[in-house]
Amino acid sequence: MKRSLCSLVCKWTYSAEKGWDDSFWKTIGLEDFVADNYSKIGNQVLPPGASLGNGLTPEAAKDLGLPAGVAVAASLIDAHAGGLGVIGADVRGHGLSCEGQPVTSRLAVICGTSSCHMGISRDPIFVPGVWGPYFSAMVPGFWLNEGGQSVTGKLIDHMVQGHAAFPELQAKAAARCQSVYAYLNSHLDLIKKAQPVGFLTVDLHVWPDFHGNRSPLADLTLKGMVTGLKLSQDLDDLAILYLATVQAIAFGTRLIIEAMEAAGHSVSTLFLCGGLSKNPLFVQMHADITGMPVILSQEVESVLVGAAILGACASGDFASVQEAMAKMSKVGKVVFPRLEDKRYYDKKYKVFLKLVEHQKEYAAIMKGD
């Protein structure tokens, strides 16, 4: 019945400092949870990485094919494990500004079906539209803010698979034994000619909140927008729409970072992990659009690294989560922004912000008399 501080703080109403708030449960008619010191939902709260019980029970060990007694750690939520797996890496020797800065200058972006933006601070920072601050919910002793974008990976799939040229794309990618996204990336390189690939979307702009905005606008009523559509629906059009969608997600990350920095965070480096970080175009666009270097881990499955860090603490191999992070997280690749393209992306960002401004104006018109 021991519980992880991470899930109780981030997903329930538990405070690392004050514990449970009895009034909340009484207000919503679940006052029976309060009885007997919350014994129904577990009243022993442990920080992530703390050792549980006597390790793996004989029954669980048999099911898993592992020795009984293997250390079991208090857990983290999946995205939080990804953040833990990347944010503490030793960055020496890569020419990064964050080498001489505190770990609070780093932002972990765990990007897959959806995206989570994990920033930590020594003191609590309240960021409008960004969840938290949560104390010790990811890195012990630090406050966590969690921004997010709903269904980012799913949006890219939706835009690509819903296009008239998708069957042609599938056939050509299969003929080359490539994924559709690897093929699209190579096709963009083919049609860009002498200009940088990002400039192909000069007339095509996307607002990516097809499923509402989580951060930093916290508006579930927002919809997606595309401006600059043409009558043609060939493979070039599909590739450019895909590029504009990837850029829109990166602009959403830039908007989250700006909100976090306005509230008191100071971010200089992005650490990306998750399925979308395996896409070089997605990574480069995040670097170019935010103007920040992106670090990719040596171990691609960073969520598993985060879980392993917890296990290594529970087993006593490391004295602290911070020590384990520094030893177990490795830099695999650094992607620097193309700063010469900054003016172009600044202009596109202005259009990006205009899109949502206009959408709200349209909604107001439709609600009016």
C-alpha positions as CSV (number, residue, x, y, z in Angstrom):
1,M,0.0,0.0,0.0
2,K,3.0,2.3,-0.4
3,R,2.5,5.0,-3.0
4,S,4.7,7.0,-5.2
5,L,4.9,10.7,-4.5
6,C,5.0,11.4,-8.2
7,S,1.6,10.0,-9.1
8,L,-0.1,11.3,-6.0
9,V,1.2,14.9,-6.5
10,C,0.7,15.1,-10.3
11,K,-2.5,13.1,-10.7
12,W,-4.3,13.3,-7.4
13,T,-4.5,16.2,-4.9
14,Y,-1.6,15.3,-2.6
15,S,1.0,18.0,-1.5
16,A,4.5,16.9,-0.8
17,E,4.6,19.4,2.1
18,K,1.1,19.3,3.5
19,G,-0.2,15.8,2.6
20,W,-3.9,15.3,1.7
21,D,-6.5,18.1,1.7
22,D,-9.5,16.5,3.5
23,S,-11.9,19.2,2.3
24,F,-11.5,18.2,-1.3
25,W,-12.7,14.6,-0.8
26,K,-15.6,15.8,1.4
27,T,-16.6,18.4,-1.3
28,I,-16.9,15.7,-4.0
29,G,-18.6,13.1,-1.8
30,L,-15.7,10.8,-1.2
31,E,-15.1,11.5,2.5
32,D,-14.8,7.8,3.2
33,F,-11.3,8.1,1.7
34,V,-10.3,10.3,4.6
35,A,-11.3,7.7,7.2
36,D,-8.6,5.8,9.0
37,N,-5.8,8.1,7.8
38,Y,-6.5,7.4,4.1
39,S,-5.9,3.6,4.5
40,K,-8.2,2.9,1.5
41,I,-5.8,4.5,-1.0
42,G,-2.5,4.1,0.8
43,N,-1.1,6.5,3.3
44,Q,2.6,5.6,3.1
45,V,4.0,8.0,0.4
46,L,7.6,7.5,-0.8
47,P,9.8,9.5,-3.2
48,P,10.5,7.9,-6.6
49,G,13.5,5.5,-6.3
50,A,12.8,4.5,-2.7
51,S,13.1,0.8,-2.1
52,L,9.8,-1.0,-1.5
53,G,9.3,-3.8,1.0
54,N,11.7,-6.7,0.7
55,G,11.9,-6.5,-3.1
56,L,10.2,-8.7,-5.6
57,T,7.9,-11.3,-3.9
58,P,8.3,-15.0,-4.8
59,E,5.0,-14.9,-6.7
60,A,5.9,-11.9,-8.8
61,A,9.5,-13.2,-9.3
62,K,8.1,-16.5,-10.7
63,D,5.8,-14.7,-13.1
64,L,8.6,-12.4,-14.3
65,G,11.4,-15.0,-14.4
66,L,13.5,-13.0,-12.0
67,P,15.1,-13.8,-8.6
68,A,12.9,-13.1,-5.6
69,G,14.1,-10.2,-3.6
70,V,15.3,-8.1,-6.6
71,A,15.0,-4.4,-5.5
72,V,11.7,-2.7,-6.5
73,A,11.6,1.1,-6.6
74,A,8.8,3.6,-6.0
75,S,7.8,4.5,-9.5
76,L,7.4,7.5,-11.8
77,I,4.7,8.4,-14.4
78,D,6.0,7.4,-17.9
79,A,6.8,11.0,-19.2
80,H,8.4,11.9,-15.9
81,A,10.7,8.8,-16.2
82,G,11.7,10.1,-19.6
83,G,12.5,13.5,-18.2
84,L,14.6,11.8,-15.4
85,G,16.3,9.7,-18.0
86,V,17.6,12.7,-20.0
87,I,17.8,15.9,-18.0
88,G,20.8,15.0,-15.8
89,A,23.2,13.9,-18.6
90,D,26.9,14.9,-18.5
91,V,27.2,17.4,-21.3
92,R,30.8,18.3,-21.0
93,G,32.8,18.5,-24.3
94,H,29.9,19.4,-26.6
95,G,30.2,23.2,-26.6
96,L,26.8,23.8,-24.9
97,S,26.0,26.8,-22.8
98,C,24.2,24.5,-20.3
99,E,27.5,23.0,-19.4
100,G,28.2,25.9,-17.1
101,Q,24.6,26.4,-16.0
102,P,22.5,24.7,-13.4
103,V,20.3,21.7,-14.3
104,T,17.3,24.1,-14.1
105,S,18.4,25.6,-17.5
106,R,17.4,22.3,-19.2
107,L,13.9,21.4,-20.6
108,A,13.1,17.8,-21.2
109,V,10.5,17.2,-24.0
110,I,9.0,13.8,-24.1
111,C,7.3,13.6,-27.5
112,G,5.3,10.7,-28.8
113,T,1.5,10.4,-29.3
114,S,1.4,13.6,-27.1
115,S,4.3,15.8,-25.9
116,C,5.2,16.7,-22.3
117,H,7.6,19.6,-21.5
118,M,9.3,19.1,-18.1
119,G,11.2,22.0,-16.5
120,I,12.5,22.1,-13.0
121,S,13.3,24.9,-10.5
122,R,14.8,25.3,-7.0
123,D,11.8,27.4,-5.9
124,P,8.2,27.0,-6.9
125,I,7.2,28.8,-10.1
126,F,3.6,29.2,-11.1
127,V,3.2,29.3,-14.9
128,P,-0.3,30.1,-16.3
129,G,-1.5,27.1,-18.4
130,V,1.3,24.9,-17.3
131,W,0.8,22.2,-14.6
132,G,2.5,22.4,-11.3
133,P,4.7,23.3,-9.6
134,Y,5.1,19.9,-8.0
135,F,7.8,19.3,-5.4
136,S,10.1,16.3,-5.9
137,A,7.7,14.8,-8.5
138,M,10.5,14.1,-10.9
139,V,13.9,15.1,-9.6
140,P,14.2,15.0,-5.8
141,G,14.5,18.4,-4.2
142,F,13.4,20.3,-7.3
143,W,10.0,21.7,-8.2
144,L,8.5,20.5,-11.5
145,N,6.5,22.4,-14.1
146,E,4.8,20.2,-16.8
147,G,3.7,21.8,-20.0
148,G,2.1,19.7,-22.7
149,Q,0.6,19.4,-26.2
150,S,-2.2,16.9,-26.8
151,V,-1.9,14.3,-29.6
152,T,1.2,15.7,-31.4
153,G,2.3,12.4,-32.9
154,K,-1.3,11.5,-33.7
155,L,-1.8,14.9,-35.4
156,I,1.1,14.2,-37.8
157,D,-0.4,10.8,-38.6
158,H,-3.8,12.4,-39.1
159,M,-2.5,15.0,-41.6
160,V,-0.4,12.5,-43.6
161,Q,-2.8,9.6,-43.7
162,G,-5.8,11.8,-44.5
163,H,-4.2,13.3,-47.6
164,A,-5.2,12.1,-51.1
165,A,-1.6,11.3,-52.0
166,F,-1.1,9.0,-49.0
167,P,-1.6,5.7,-51.0
168,E,1.1,6.9,-53.4
169,L,3.4,7.7,-50.5
170,Q,2.8,4.3,-48.9
171,A,3.7,2.5,-52.2
172,K,6.8,4.5,-52.8
173,A,8.0,4.1,-49.2
174,A,7.4,0.4,-49.3
175,A,9.3,0.1,-52.5
176,R,12.3,1.7,-50.8
177,C,11.8,-0.3,-47.6
178,Q,11.4,3.0,-45.7
179,S,8.8,4.3,-43.2
180,V,6.5,6.9,-44.8
181,Y,8.2,9.6,-42.6
182,A,11.7,8.7,-43.7
183,Y,10.5,8.9,-47.3
184,L,8.8,12.2,-46.7
185,N,11.9,13.7,-45.2
186,S,14.0,12.6,-48.3
187,H,11.3,13.9,-50.6
188,L,11.4,17.3,-48.9
189,D,15.2,17.4,-49.4
190,L,14.5,16.6,-53.1
191,I,12.0,19.5,-53.7
192,K,13.7,22.2,-51.5
193,K,16.2,22.9,-54.3
194,A,18.7,25.6,-53.1
195,Q,16.7,26.9,-50.2
196,P,16.6,25.5,-46.6
197,V,13.9,22.9,-46.3
198,G,11.9,24.9,-43.7
199,F,11.3,27.6,-46.3
200,L,9.0,25.4,-48.3
201,T,6.1,26.4,-46.0
202,V,6.3,30.2,-46.6
203,D,2.7,30.2,-47.8
204,L,1.3,27.3,-45.7
205,H,0.6,27.7,-41.9
206,V,-0.9,25.3,-39.4
207,W,-2.4,25.8,-35.9
208,P,-2.0,22.3,-34.4
209,D,-4.6,22.2,-31.7
210,F,-7.0,19.9,-33.5
211,H,-7.8,18.4,-30.0
212,G,-7.8,21.6,-27.9
213,N,-4.8,23.3,-26.3
214,R,-3.3,22.0,-23.1
215,S,-0.4,24.5,-22.6
216,P,0.0,27.3,-22.2
217,L,-3.5,28.5,-23.3
218,A,-5.4,25.7,-21.5
219,D,-8.3,26.0,-23.9
220,L,-10.0,22.7,-24.8
221,T,-12.3,24.5,-27.3
222,L,-9.6,25.4,-29.7
223,K,-9.6,23.7,-33.1
224,G,-7.0,23.1,-35.8
225,M,-6.4,25.6,-38.6
226,V,-4.6,25.4,-42.0
227,T,-4.1,28.4,-44.3
228,G,-2.6,28.4,-47.7
229,L,-4.3,25.3,-49.3
230,K,-4.2,24.8,-53.1
231,L,-6.2,22.7,-55.5
232,S,-3.3,20.3,-56.2
233,Q,-3.0,17.2,-54.0
234,D,0.1,15.5,-55.1
235,L,3.0,14.1,-53.1
236,D,4.8,17.5,-53.0
237,D,1.7,19.0,-51.3
238,L,1.5,16.2,-48.8
239,A,5.2,16.6,-48.0
240,I,4.8,20.3,-47.4
241,L,1.7,19.9,-45.3
242,Y,3.6,17.4,-43.2
243,L,6.4,19.8,-42.8
244,A,4.1,22.7,-41.8
245,T,2.5,20.4,-39.2
246,V,5.8,19.5,-37.7
247,Q,6.7,23.2,-37.6
248,A,3.4,24.0,-35.9
249,I,4.2,21.5,-33.1
250,A,7.6,23.1,-32.7
251,F,6.0,26.6,-32.6
252,G,3.7,25.3,-29.8
253,T,6.9,24.2,-27.9
254,R,8.3,27.8,-28.4
255,L,5.0,29.2,-27.0
256,I,5.3,27.0,-23.9
257,I,8.9,28.0,-23.3
258,E,8.0,31.7,-23.6
259,A,5.3,31.2,-21.0
260,M,7.7,29.4,-18.7
261,E,10.4,32.0,-19.1
262,A,7.9,34.9,-18.5
263,A,7.0,33.3,-15.2
264,G,10.6,32.9,-14.1
265,H,12.2,29.8,-15.7
266,S,15.4,30.2,-17.7
267,V,15.8,27.6,-20.5
268,S,18.8,27.3,-22.8
269,T,18.8,23.7,-24.0
270,L,16.2,21.1,-25.0
271,F,16.5,17.4,-24.2
272,L,14.2,15.4,-26.6
273,C,13.1,11.8,-26.2
274,G,10.2,9.6,-27.2
275,G,9.1,8.3,-30.6
276,L,9.0,11.7,-32.4
277,S,12.6,12.4,-31.4
278,K,13.7,9.6,-33.7
279,N,12.5,11.8,-36.6
280,P,15.5,14.1,-37.7
281,L,13.1,16.7,-39.3
282,F,11.1,17.0,-36.0
283,V,14.3,17.5,-34.0
284,Q,15.8,20.0,-36.4
285,M,12.6,22.0,-36.6
286,H,12.5,22.2,-32.8
287,A,16.1,23.5,-32.7
288,D,15.5,26.0,-35.5
289,I,12.2,27.3,-34.2
290,T,13.2,27.6,-30.5
291,G,16.8,28.8,-31.4
292,M,18.1,26.3,-28.9
293,P,20.4,23.2,-29.2
294,V,18.6,19.9,-28.9
295,I,20.3,17.0,-27.1
296,L,19.4,13.4,-28.0
297,S,20.4,10.6,-25.6
298,Q,22.7,7.8,-26.5
299,E,20.0,5.4,-25.3
300,V,16.9,6.1,-27.4
301,E,14.4,4.6,-25.0
302,S,14.9,7.3,-22.3
303,V,11.8,6.4,-20.4
304,L,13.4,3.0,-19.7
305,V,16.6,4.8,-18.6
306,G,14.5,6.8,-16.1
307,A,13.0,3.6,-14.7
308,A,16.5,2.0,-14.5
309,I,17.8,5.1,-12.6
310,L,15.0,4.4,-10.0
311,G,15.9,0.7,-9.8
312,A,19.6,1.6,-9.4
313,C,18.7,3.8,-6.4
314,A,16.4,1.2,-4.8
315,S,19.1,-1.5,-5.1
316,G,21.7,0.8,-3.5
317,D,24.0,1.1,-6.5
318,F,23.8,4.8,-6.2
319,A,23.3,7.0,-3.1
320,S,20.9,9.4,-4.8
321,V,18.8,9.9,-7.9
322,Q,21.0,12.9,-9.0
323,E,24.1,10.7,-8.8
324,A,22.4,8.0,-10.9
325,M,21.2,10.5,-13.5
326,A,24.7,11.8,-14.0
327,K,26.2,8.3,-14.4
328,M,23.4,6.6,-16.4
329,S,22.3,9.4,-18.9
330,K,24.6,9.9,-21.9
331,V,24.6,12.4,-24.7
332,G,24.2,10.7,-28.0
333,K,23.8,13.6,-30.5
334,V,23.6,17.4,-30.4
335,V,21.5,19.2,-33.0
336,F,22.2,22.9,-33.3
337,P,19.8,25.5,-34.6
338,R,20.4,27.1,-38.0
339,L,20.6,30.6,-36.6
340,E,20.8,32.1,-40.1
341,D,17.2,31.1,-40.6
342,K,16.0,32.8,-37.4
343,R,14.3,35.8,-39.2
344,Y,12.2,33.4,-41.3
345,Y,11.0,31.4,-38.3
346,D,10.3,34.6,-36.3
347,K,8.0,35.7,-39.1
348,K,6.2,32.3,-39.2
349,Y,5.8,32.5,-35.4
350,K,4.0,35.8,-35.8
351,V,1.6,34.1,-38.2
352,F,1.3,31.2,-35.8
353,L,0.1,33.6,-33.0
354,K,-2.2,35.4,-35.4
355,L,-4.0,32.1,-36.3
356,V,-5.2,31.5,-32.7
357,E,-6.0,35.2,-32.3
358,H,-8.2,35.1,-35.4
359,Q,-9.8,31.8,-34.3
360,K,-10.9,33.5,-31.0
361,E,-12.3,36.4,-33.0
362,Y,-14.3,34.1,-35.3
363,A,-15.7,32.3,-32.2
364,A,-16.7,35.7,-30.7
365,I,-18.4,36.7,-34.0
366,M,-20.4,33.5,-34.0
367,K,-21.5,33.9,-30.4
368,G,-22.5,37.5,-30.9
369,D,-25.9,38.9,-32.0
